[in-house]
Amino acid sequence: DNFAPLPWLVAGTLLVSAAGCSLNHWLERDADARMERTRGRPLVTGALSGRQVVGFGVAALLAGLALLAIGCRPLAVALQAGAALLYLGVYTPLKRLTSTNTWVGAIPGAIPVLAGAAAAHGTLSRLSLCVFALIFLWQLPHFFAIASMYREQYARGGLRMLSGDDPGDV
């Protein structure tokens, strides 16, 4: 197998993921301020400014995609760019609109597996698609459990989670 793209893939994925986290914190700063579990985040506490968080997020995204473009095949770059777009442009806004957001959010969470296959081979194999599906499915009970534990906090934050639609005890 082709391991030459591995350092580029790891560094690029790390930066794209950090960008997604940073920009997500900026997009959800109002909700984070209303939830006990997130009100200690640096943007909410004022330890970092919005300009700093957005600046870092944009720089990390561009740097991550650049590293991927330098050392990986184009499909890997496209997958990681698509993951960031899906996470920030679809999943994050959906959290305020529908409790089915977790199903969408699990897609960018599993895309790095596909990006790894694309970086090494330039294509997606059946094995990479199977591993993608396993990671996609694993994330669902993980995040449903977190949403259930913090049901009231998510409601206070204005975020619609599946657990918020279930009034019964878990």
C-alpha positions in Angstrom: 0.0 0.0 0.0 0.9 3.6 -0.5 2.0 5.3 2.8 3.6 8.3 1.3 0.5 10.5 1.7 0.1 9.5 5.4 1.9 12.5 7.0 0.0 14.9 4.8 -3.3 13.2 5.4 -2.8 13.2 9.2 -1.7 16.9 9.4 -4.4 18.0 6.9 -7.1 16.1 8.6 -6.1 17.4 12.0 -6.2 21.0 10.8 -9.5 20.6 9.0 -11.0 19.0 12.1 -9.6 21.8 14.3 -11.1 24.3 11.9 -14.5 22.6 12.1 -14.4 22.6 15.9 -13.3 26.2 16.1 -15.9 27.5 13.6 -18.6 25.4 15.2 -17.9 27.0 18.5 -18.2 30.4 16.9 -21.5 29.5 15.2 -22.9 28.1 18.4 -21.5 30.6 20.9 -25.0 31.8 22.0 -26.2 28.3 22.6 -23.0 27.4 24.3 -23.5 30.2 26.7 -26.9 28.8 27.8 -25.6 25.3 28.5 -23.7 24.3 31.6 -21.5 21.8 29.8 -20.3 24.3 27.2 -20.3 27.7 29.0 -16.7 27.2 30.0 -15.5 27.3 26.4 -12.9 30.0 25.6 -15.2 32.0 23.3 -18.1 32.0 25.8 -15.8 33.0 28.7 -14.1 35.7 26.7 -10.7 34.1 26.9 -10.7 34.2 23.1 -12.5 36.8 20.9 -14.7 35.9 18.0 -12.1 37.4 15.6 -9.4 35.1 17.1 -11.6 32.0 16.8 -12.8 32.7 13.3 -9.3 33.7 12.2 -7.8 30.5 13.6 -10.7 28.4 12.1 -10.3 29.9 8.6 -6.5 29.7 8.7 -6.6 26.0 9.9 -9.1 25.1 7.2 -7.1 26.7 4.4 -3.8 25.2 5.8 -5.3 21.8 6.2 -6.8 21.7 2.7 -3.4 23.0 1.3 -1.5 20.2 3.1 -3.9 17.7 1.7 -3.6 19.2 -1.8 0.2 19.0 -1.6 0.5 15.5 -0.4 -2.7 13.7 -1.2 -4.8 12.9 -4.2 -7.6 15.3 -5.3 -10.4 13.0 -4.1 -9.0 13.1 -0.5 -9.0 17.0 -0.6 -12.5 17.1 -2.0 -13.8 14.7 0.7 -12.3 16.7 3.5 -13.5 20.0 2.1 -17.0 18.4 1.7 -16.8 17.1 5.3 -16.1 20.6 6.6 -18.9 22.1 4.4 -21.4 19.5 5.5 -20.4 19.9 9.2 -20.5 23.7 9.3 -23.0 24.5 6.6 -25.6 21.7 7.1 -25.2 19.9 10.4 -24.5 22.9 12.6 -27.6 24.9 11.4 -29.8 21.8 11.5 -29.2 21.4 15.2 -31.5 24.4 15.7 -34.1 23.1 13.3 -34.6 19.3 13.5 -33.7 16.5 15.9 -32.5 14.4 12.9 -29.3 16.5 12.8 -27.2 13.7 14.3 -27.8 11.5 11.3 -26.3 14.3 9.1 -23.5 15.1 11.5 -22.3 11.4 11.5 -21.4 11.7 7.9 -18.6 14.2 8.2 -17.5 12.3 11.3 -16.9 9.2 9.2 -15.5 10.9 6.1 -11.8 10.8 7.2 -11.8 7.0 6.5 -12.8 7.7 3.0 -10.2 10.5 2.7 -7.6 8.0 3.8 -8.5 5.5 1.2 -8.6 8.2 -1.4 -5.2 9.5 -0.4 -3.6 6.1 -0.6 -5.4 4.8 -3.7 -7.2 7.6 -5.4 -10.5 5.7 -5.2 -12.9 4.3 -2.7 -12.9 0.6 -2.1 -15.7 -1.5 -0.8 -13.7 -2.0 2.4 -13.4 1.8 2.9 -17.1 2.2 2.4 -17.8 -0.6 4.9 -15.5 1.0 7.5 -17.2 4.4 6.8 -20.6 2.8 7.4 -19.4 1.2 10.7 -18.0 4.5 12.0 -21.2 6.3 10.8 -23.3 3.8 12.7 -21.1 3.8 15.8 -21.5 7.5 16.2 -25.2 7.4 16.4 -25.7 5.6 19.8 -22.7 7.6 21.1 -24.2 10.9 20.4 -27.8 9.9 21.2 -26.5 8.9 24.7 -24.8 12.3 25.1 -27.9 14.1 23.9 -30.0 12.1 26.4 -27.7 12.8 29.3 -27.8 16.6 28.5 -31.4 16.7 27.3 -32.4 19.8 29.4 -29.2 21.7 28.5 -29.6 21.2 24.8 -33.2 22.4 25.1 -32.0 25.5 27.0 -29.4 26.1 24.2 -32.1 25.9 21.6 -30.6 22.8 20.0 -33.0 20.1 18.8 -31.8 16.7 19.7 -33.6 13.4 19.3 -33.7 13.0 23.1 -35.6 16.3 23.4 -38.4 14.7 21.4 -38.6 11.9 23.9 -40.3 13.1 27.1 -39.7 9.8 29.0 -36.8 8.8 31.2 -34.0 6.9 29.6 
